[in-house]
């Protein structure tokens, strides 16, 4: 799979396609299509020959969260962007019940036009934080990638956000949260807010990208031996990024 840095190096006029997504440029090269913001953030990426594949390493690592519940039959995707998680999860056999939330209608249109998101996949267009406050459904897995360009919402440092997320989980459910803290203090604030409502908190630091992934459950996270056994029986048994995330997972205590 192509790397994040390779996508950035190929983000030149030679490979640019016309698009109508404001503040972003669309590129295609070496069998991939991707959307890049003016600040150099990859907003979405697609492997043209395998649309269900997760291209970005941090997204693949986030699927470690799929090993935390005993089963995953319902998933909420907050910040759907180009629909990468939704495309990926639709390929599971059997596919879970999927719900998506995306702030930008423009981005949703791009997901359908350029990134192979099926028309039948329903996505709520609006603010994800507002959505989870009004939603009454429950999920086994919640994936949170709530960036606007390279900025995450301030709500990630608010314990009310995590309280609301906790109410959306089924028993044993799990959350994967993608963050890009600009300082150690900002990460501490996010972790402290999460720990008000989750006994199980784990972090994985992505060295190449600077992202920090949080994995959350109401109860303590399963031990590495248990998760390793689940990995070996899962669709991710040969996925190096999920295996590396498991090896790097650091459990935090209150």
C-alpha positions, 0 to 999 in steps of 0.5 A: 500500500502506498505511504502517506509521504508518497501521496504527498510527493505525488500531489503535483500539477502533473497528476491533478484532476479537476474537482469542485471540493473547495480548499482541496485538490484531487490527484490520481497516480500509480493506481490511487486517487486522493484528495489533499488540502492546501495545508498538505492533509490527505482528506481521503484516498482510494485504491482504484483496483481495491476500493474497499482497502484502507489506504492511510496507515492511521485508518488501518491502525484504527481497525484495532478497535474492531478486535475490542468488542466480542462482535461488531454488528453495528458501526457509527462512522463520525467524520466519514469524509471520502467514505473510506471506512464505510467502503471498507466495512461494507466488504465485511462478510457479513457487513455490519449495520453502518451509519455515517455522519459528515459535516460537508455536503460537498465532501459527501458528493466527492465521496460518491463521485470520486471515491466509489461510495455507493449511493445506497449508503446513507450518511447524515450531513451535519455536525457529528457532535450534534448528531450523537447528542440527538441519536438514540441508536447504539453501536458496537464500534464507533470510529471518530475521525473529526478533522477539518483540514488538520484541526480537530474540534475543541470538543475532544477536550470536553468530557461532555463529548465523551459522556455522549459517546459513551451513551451510544455504545452497546455493552462491550462496544469500543471507540477508535478516535484519531487525534493530532494533538499540537502539544503534550498538554493537548493530548493530556487534556483529551485523555483526561476528558476520556477517562472521566467516562471510560475505564479502558483507555489505550493510546497508539502513537503513529510515528510517521504521521504524528497522529495519536489514536485513542481506543476506548471502552467502558471496562478495561481493555482486553490484554494483549494475549487475548487481542492477539488471539482475536487478531489471528482469527480476524480479517486483519490477521495479515494486516501489518498496521493492525499488528503494529498498533496492537504491539504499540498499544499502551493502556492508561490507568486512571 
